């Protein structure tokens, strides 16, 4: 009997570039890091901009998927296959509507890390959960492991898919968390396979947060 080999992708669903103030990762650093850690796809999700993602995508459209991490009035939304930049400061519903209009895959980033400005109140998250495609269940930069655990439990309770990402702000962080899942080539295909994903979970050490702080301060004085 012949067996069909199932090809898997290794994907980091959360990465930043120097297009935003708290990262110094250039597109060139992205590509070098990819060769080092063996990713098949990388979602570049800068805060409230797709400029860095578009620059990286132009250099390697096979590797990079254009995304955005969007600050709403309630918490941050993480989106992939973004073609039009979404501004910050909209309501969650307005943000979701804008993303749906362009067919983007919609997720929620580090929803239970209460120390972050983009974390979600449970009541507000439940209000939108039926309108998103996934939640981030493992963030390598999560300072308190309980945040990842709560996100995973929430995803199970509401029967929604989970993603994993490094939330990299420095190049060496890229790929520290990833999702292994069947191949996909569009947001529709990603929706079809996302629940088959398996999390590769390696949490970053706490001192990596100093890199984003340094990047932010450095850009203020340069």
Order of alpha helices (4+ residues) and beta strands (2+ residues): beta-alpha-beta-alpha-beta-beta-alpha-beta-alpha-beta-alpha-beta-beta-alpha-beta-alpha
